[in-house]
Amino acid sequence: REAESFKEQGNAYYAKKDYNEAYNYYTKAIDTCPNNASYYGNRAATLMMLGRFREALGDAQQSVRLDDSFVRGHLREGKCHLSLGNAMAASRCFQRVLELDHKNSQAQQELKNASTVLEYEKIAEVDFEKRDFRKVVFCMDRALEFAPACHRFKILKAECLALLGRYPEAQSVASDILRMDSTNADALYVRGLCLYYEDCIEKAVQFFVQALRMAPDHEKACLACRNAKALKAKKEDGNKAFKEGNYKLAYELYTEALGIDPNNIKTNAKLYCNRGTVNSKLRKLEEAIDDCTNAVKLDDTYIKAYLRRAQCYMDTEQYEDAVRDYEKVYQTEKTKEHKQLLKNAQVELKKSKRKDYYKILGVDKNASEDEIKKAYRKRALMHHPDRHSGASAEVQKEEEKKFKEVGEAFTILSDPKKKARYDSGQDLEEDGLNMGEFDANNIFKAFFGGPGGFSFEASGPGNFFFQFG
């Protein structure tokens, strides 16, 4: 009678959804009368409402041990198994219910649910091997609707989220499990995996070591720990070689590091950028551009890689590409420095679209006044129309064009003010200098001087000499 009284009080609290008090009274009933199946069944139901499925499973199993015909006991055992992710054991429980009561609609539905979970497990296993991690996450989300307390499903989902680069979500799932079970090796492994993929390698190693302490045979933690240590060592050796100016060795070390783990996107992005820096030091600018491109493919938010590539584009006079990269950088980080870099690239792009007077004269951009005069003398004589009077009309036209361009180039570069405006990227025509009005012959006469006309006369096959009249 005392046990029944405790049970009735437990029922009252259960009806009011005060599950903690209900649990206390069912426990008193069990302590008073430990061989009553329904008391264990009721406490199992209460524990299930509290989300304590593992404890509930123990009570449900005890209830059916005491009374194998206890239908609700078998149902609750099955529900606990299913909630914990053991769909095979759940199916056996629901089948036992149907043996006792073949019309039990709840058991029929739960048996379908268990079959659904088993199907999602099979699909997820295949898709994990195919590295279709999004599909695995989808399957685990569906399975967890029926098995909300299954750590195994949660860990698999978290691992796939980490492999997809969704680190905060993966960390959250693993942390929730560790709050309930601080010794869960799988959850420790996933925490380490997230840190490893976020390039926090030293912290990641600590979690892998902790996971291996809990489960020495944890293969994934063992492999990840080995990779993390190898990556850290190679990267540090590469950095050391770079600082010492040993660029060839640094290149080799960064290349070896890139072969350790293709899944580690963030670390590999940094390694590509580092190798790109090495290539730029070795003046292998196209290779440097390729490395930086690989870096931003892996991590499109990696500002350093965009800046390095943009500088290489500037050095190879690919100004449109440089402007594009600097625009991306400035949109992400609006600093004065990035604004100036973008402006410089835009100026160089504008300058590149004009005639390159230095190239026309064949002189360096830092050429002296005398070097510019010598270059003009040489090029003007080379392209003067009179020198090519015996050539075809097409050649004469081309040489006349070059002669005019040489005159333009000399007019601008021999005048300090005009040269300064040209070098700064200003539009000379906007400054009132109409290049179409230049008379190349007048410039030629003014440069060479002389009392009258001038002509080119042949002195032999292919040989000419210049003679003033």
C-alpha positions in Angstrom: 0.0 0.0 0.0 2.9 2.4 0.8 4.5 1.7 -2.6 1.2 2.3 -4.4 0.8 5.6 -2.6 4.3 6.7 -3.8 3.4 5.6 -7.3 0.1 7.6 -7.3 1.9 10.7 -6.0 4.5 10.1 -8.8 1.7 9.9 -11.3 0.2 13.2 -10.1 3.5 15.0 -10.5 4.0 13.4 -13.9 0.6 14.7 -15.0 1.7 18.2 -13.9 5.0 17.7 -15.9 7.0 18.0 -12.7 9.2 15.1 -13.8 11.9 15.6 -11.1 9.4 15.1 -8.3 7.7 12.3 -10.2 11.1 10.6 -10.5 11.6 11.0 -6.7 8.3 9.3 -5.9 8.7 6.5 -8.4 12.2 5.9 -6.8 10.5 5.7 -3.4 8.0 3.2 -4.8 10.8 1.0 -6.2 12.8 1.2 -2.9 9.7 0.1 -1.1 8.7 -2.7 -3.5 11.7 -3.5 -5.9 10.0 -6.3 -7.8 7.1 -4.3 -9.4 7.6 -3.9 -13.2 5.2 -1.0 -13.6 7.2 1.1 -11.1 10.4 0.7 -13.2 8.3 1.4 -16.3 6.9 4.6 -14.9 10.3 5.8 -13.8 11.7 4.9 -17.3 9.0 7.1 -18.8 9.9 10.0 -16.4 13.6 9.7 -17.3 12.8 9.8 -21.0 10.9 13.0 -20.5 14.0 14.4 -18.7 16.2 13.3 -21.7 18.1 10.8 -19.6 17.6 7.9 -22.1 20.5 5.7 -20.9 19.2 5.6 -17.4 15.7 5.2 -18.7 16.9 2.2 -20.8 18.1 0.4 -17.6 14.7 0.9 -15.9 12.8 -0.3 -19.0 15.0 -3.4 -19.3 14.4 -4.2 -15.6 10.7 -3.8 -16.1 10.6 -6.5 -18.8 12.9 -8.7 -16.9 10.4 -8.7 -14.1 7.5 -9.1 -16.5 8.2 -10.2 -20.1 4.5 -9.6 -21.1 4.7 -5.9 -20.0 3.9 -4.2 -23.3 4.7 -0.6 -22.2 8.0 -1.8 -20.8 9.0 -3.3 -24.2 7.8 -0.1 -26.0 9.8 2.1 -23.7 12.9 0.0 -24.0 12.6 0.2 -27.8 12.1 4.0 -27.7 15.2 4.3 -25.5 17.3 2.2 -27.9 16.0 4.2 -30.8 16.7 7.6 -29.1 20.2 6.4 -28.4 20.7 5.4 -32.0 20.5 1.6 -31.7 17.9 1.0 -34.3 18.5 -2.8 -34.5 17.9 -3.3 -30.8 14.8 -1.0 -31.0 13.4 -3.1 -33.8 13.6 -6.3 -31.7 11.7 -4.6 -28.9 8.9 -3.3 -31.2 8.7 -6.8 -32.8 8.2 -8.3 -29.3 5.4 -5.8 -28.6 3.7 -6.9 -31.9 4.1 -10.6 -30.8 2.2 -9.6 -27.6 -0.2 -7.3 -29.3 -0.2 -7.6 -33.1 -2.5 -4.6 -33.5 -0.4 -2.2 -31.4 -0.3 0.9 -33.7 2.5 2.6 -31.7 4.8 -0.4 -32.2 4.0 -0.5 -35.9 4.9 3.1 -36.3 8.1 2.9 -34.2 9.2 -0.1 -36.2 9.0 2.0 -39.4 10.9 4.7 -37.6 13.7 2.3 -36.7 13.8 1.1 -40.3 14.1 4.7 -41.5 17.0 5.3 -39.1 18.8 2.1 -40.3 18.4 3.3 -43.9 19.8 6.7 -43.2 22.8 5.1 -41.5 23.5 2.9 -44.6 23.3 5.9 -46.9 25.5 8.0 -44.7 28.2 5.3 -44.5 28.3 5.1 -48.3 28.3 8.9 -48.8 31.1 9.4 -46.2 33.3 7.1 -48.2 32.4 9.1 -51.3 33.3 12.3 -49.3 29.8 13.7 -50.0 29.8 15.3 -46.5 26.7 17.5 -47.2 24.7 14.3 -47.9 26.0 12.7 -44.6 24.9 15.8 -42.6 21.5 15.6 -44.2 21.1 11.9 -43.3 22.3 12.5 -39.8 19.9 15.4 -39.3 17.0 13.1 -40.4 18.2 10.2 -38.2 18.5 12.5 -35.2 14.9 13.4 -35.5 14.2 9.8 -34.3 17.4 9.4 -32.3 18.0 12.7 -30.5 20.3 11.3 -27.9 22.6 9.4 -30.2 26.2 10.7 -29.7 27.4 8.6 -32.6 25.2 10.4 -35.1 26.0 13.8 -33.6 29.7 13.1 -33.8 29.5 12.0 -37.5 27.5 15.1 -38.3 30.1 17.3 -36.5 33.0 15.6 -38.3 31.4 16.2 -41.6 30.6 19.8 -40.7 34.3 20.3 -39.9 35.3 18.7 -43.2 32.9 21.1 -44.9 34.6 24.1 -43.2 31.6 24.8 -41.0 33.7 25.0 -37.9 31.5 26.9 -35.4 28.6 24.4 -36.0 30.9 21.4 -35.6 32.5 22.9 -32.4 29.0 23.5 -31.0 27.9 19.9 -31.5 31.1 18.5 -30.1 31.0 20.9 -27.1 27.4 19.8 -26.3 28.6 16.2 -26.1 31.6 17.0 -24.0 29.4 18.9 -21.5 27.6 15.6 -20.9 30.6 13.4 -21.3 34.0 15.1 -20.9 35.8 11.8 -21.7 34.2 11.3 -25.1 37.2 10.6 -27.4 35.2 11.2 -30.6 34.0 14.6 -29.4 37.6 15.5 -28.4 38.8 14.4 -31.8 36.2 16.7 -33.6 37.2 19.7 -31.4 40.8 19.1 -32.4 39.8 18.7 -36.1 38.1 22.1 -36.1 41.2 23.8 -34.6 43.5 21.9 -37.0 41.5 23.1 -40.0 41.4 26.6 -38.6 45.3 26.6 -38.6 45.4 26.5 -34.7 47.7 23.5 -35.0 49.3 23.6 -31.6 45.9 23.6 -29.8 44.6 20.9 -32.1 47.4 18.6 -31.1 46.5 19.0 -27.5 42.9 17.7 -28.2 44.2 14.8 -30.4 46.5 13.8 -27.6 43.6 14.0 -25.0 41.4 11.9 -27.3 44.2 9.3 -27.6 44.5 9.2 -23.9 40.8 8.3 -23.6 41.0 5.9 -26.6 44.6 4.8 -27.5 43.3 3.0 -30.6 41.4 6.0 -32.1 42.7 5.8 -35.7 41.4 9.1 -36.9 42.8 11.0 -33.9 46.2 9.2 -34.4 46.4 10.1 -38.1 45.3 13.7 -37.5 47.8 14.1 -34.7 50.6 12.8 -36.9 49.6 15.1 -39.8 49.3 18.1 -37.5 52.7 17.6 -36.0 54.3 17.1 -39.5 52.6 20.2 -40.9 53.7 22.3 -38.0 57.3 21.1 -38.3 57.6 21.6 -42.1 55.9 25.0 -42.0 58.2 26.2 -39.2 61.3 24.8 -41.0 60.2 26.6 -44.2 59.7 29.9 -42.4 63.2 29.6 -40.8 64.8 28.9 -44.2 63.0 31.9 -45.7 64.2 34.2 -42.9 67.7 33.0 -43.4 67.5 33.8 -47.1 67.7 30.2 -48.2 64.8 30.5 -50.7 65.5 27.3 -52.5 65.2 25.2 -49.3 62.2 27.2 -48.2 60.5 26.4 -51.5 61.2 22.7 -51.1 59.9 22.6 -47.5 56.7 24.5 -48.3 56.1 22.1 -51.2 56.6 19.0 -48.9 54.2 20.6 -46.4 51.6 21.0 -49.1 51.7 17.2 -49.7 50.9 16.3 -46.1 47.1 16.9 -46.0 45.1 18.2 -48.9 42.0 18.6 -46.6 43.6 21.3 -44.5 42.4 24.2 -46.5 43.5 27.2 -44.3 47.0 25.9 -43.6 47.5 25.0 -47.3 46.3 28.4 -48.3 49.0 30.0 -46.1 51.6 27.5 -47.5 50.8 28.4 -51.1 51.0 32.1 -50.2 54.4 31.5 -48.5 55.7 29.6 -51.5 54.4 32.4 -53.7 56.5 34.9 -51.6 59.5 32.6 -52.1 58.9 32.5 -55.9 58.6 36.3 -56.0 62.0 36.5 -54.2 63.4 34.1 -56.8 61.9 36.4 -59.5 59.7 33.5 -60.7 56.8 35.9 -60.9 54.4 33.7 -63.0 54.9 30.8 -60.6 54.3 33.2 -57.7 51.0 34.3 -59.3 50.0 30.7 -59.7 50.7 30.0 -56.0 48.7 33.0 -54.8 45.9 32.0 -57.1 45.8 28.5 -55.5 45.8 30.2 -52.1 42.7 32.4 -52.8 41.0 29.4 -54.4 41.3 27.6 -51.0 40.5 30.7 -49.0 38.8 33.6 -50.9 39.1 35.8 -47.8 42.9 35.6 -47.6 44.0 39.3 -48.0 47.7 38.6 -47.8 47.5 36.3 -50.9 45.6 38.9 -52.9 48.2 41.6 -51.9 51.1 39.3 -52.9 49.5 38.4 -56.2 48.6 42.0 -56.9 52.3 43.0 -56.4 53.4 40.3 -58.8 50.9 41.5 -61.3 52.3 45.0 -60.9 55.9 43.7 -61.4 54.8 41.9 -64.6 52.8 44.9 -65.8 49.5 43.1 -65.7 47.8 46.2 -64.4 44.2 45.3 -65.0 44.6 42.1 -62.8 46.5 44.1 -60.2 43.6 46.7 -60.0 41.1 43.9 -59.7 43.0 42.4 -56.7 43.6 45.7 -55.0 39.8 46.5 -55.4 39.0 43.2 -53.7 41.4 44.0 -50.8 40.1 47.6 -50.4 36.5 46.4 -50.4 37.4 44.0 -47.6 39.7 46.3 -45.6 39.3 50.0 -46.2 42.6 51.2 -45.0 44.7 54.2 -46.2 47.5 51.8 -47.3 45.1 49.7 -49.4 43.5 52.8 -50.9 47.0 54.1 -52.0 47.9 50.7 -53.4 44.7 50.7 -55.5 45.3 54.2 -56.6 48.9 53.4 -57.7 47.7 50.4 -59.7 45.0 52.5 -61.4 47.5 55.1 -62.4 49.8 52.5 -63.8 46.9 50.9 -65.7 46.0 54.3 -67.2 49.6 54.9 -68.1 49.9 51.5 -69.7 47.0 52.3 -72.1 48.9 55.4 -73.5 51.9 55.3 -75.8 55.1 54.2 -73.9 57.5 56.9 -74.9 60.3 55.3 -73.1 59.8 52.1 -75.0 59.5 54.0 -78.3 63.0 55.6 -77.7 64.3 52.4 -76.2 65.4 53.9 -72.9 64.9 53.1 -69.2 62.4 55.2 -67.2 65.3 56.6 -65.2 67.2 57.6 -68.3 69.2 60.9 -68.1 68.7 63.9 -70.5 71.8 62.9 -72.5 70.6 59.3 -72.8 67.2 60.5 -74.1 69.0 62.8 -76.7 71.3 59.9 -77.8 68.3 57.6 -78.1 66.3 60.2 -80.2 69.3 60.7 -82.5 69.6 57.0 -83.1 65.8 56.3 -83.6 65.1 59.4 -85.6 67.8 58.6 -88.1 66.7 55.0 -88.2 63.0 55.8 -89.0 63.4 59.0 -91.1 61.1 58.7 -94.2 64.0 59.8 -96.6 65.9 56.7 -95.5 63.1 54.5 -96.7 62.2 56.3 -99.9 63.0 53.2 -102.0 60.9 50.8 -99.8 57.4 49.7 -100.5 54.4 52.0 -99.8 53.5 49.8 -96.8 57.0 50.0 -95.2 57.2 53.8 -95.9 53.9 54.3 -94.1 55.1 52.2 -91.1 58.4 54.0 -90.9 56.8 57.4 -91.2 54.5 56.5 -88.2 57.5 55.4 -86.1 59.4 58.6 -87.1 56.5 60.7 -85.8 56.2 58.6 -82.6 59.9 59.1 -81.9 59.4 62.9 -82.3 56.5 62.8 -79.9 58.5 60.8 -77.4 61.5 63.2 -77.6 59.2 66.3 -77.2 57.7 65.0 -74.0 60.7 63.3 -72.4 63.1 66.2 -73.1 60.9 68.7 -71.4 61.1 68.3 -67.6 57.6 69.6 -66.9 56.0 67.5 -69.6 58.0 64.5 -68.6 56.8 64.9 -64.9 53.2 65.1 -66.0 53.6 62.1 -68.2 55.4 60.1 -65.5 52.6 60.9 -63.0 50.0 59.5 -65.3 48.3 62.7 -66.3 46.5 62.9 -69.6 48.7 65.2 -71.7 45.9 66.0 -74.1 43.8 67.2 -71.1 46.7 69.6 -70.4 46.4 71.1 -73.8 49.1 69.1 -75.5 47.5 67.8 -78.7 49.9 65.1 -79.9 48.3 65.1 -83.3 49.7 68.6 -84.0 53.3 67.6 -83.7 55.5 68.1 -86.8 58.2 65.4 -86.6 60.2 67.1 -89.3 60.4 70.4 -87.4 61.5 68.5 -84.3 64.1 66.7 -86.4 65.4 70.0 -87.9 65.5 71.7 -84.5 67.5 68.8 -83.0 70.0 68.4 -85.8 70.2 72.1 -86.9 72.1 73.0 -90.1 71.8 75.8 -92.7 69.4 74.2 -95.1 67.7 70.9 -96.1 68.9 67.4 -95.5 68.8 64.1 -97.3 69.7 60.5 -97.0 71.8 59.1 -99.9 72.8 55.6 -100.6 76.5 54.8 -100.3 76.2 51.1 -101.1 73.7 48.3 -100.8 71.9 48.7 -97.4 74.2 51.6 -96.3 73.1 55.1 -95.9 74.7 58.3 -94.7 73.0 61.5 -93.6 74.0 64.7 -95.4 72.9 68.3 -94.8 72.4 70.4 -97.9 
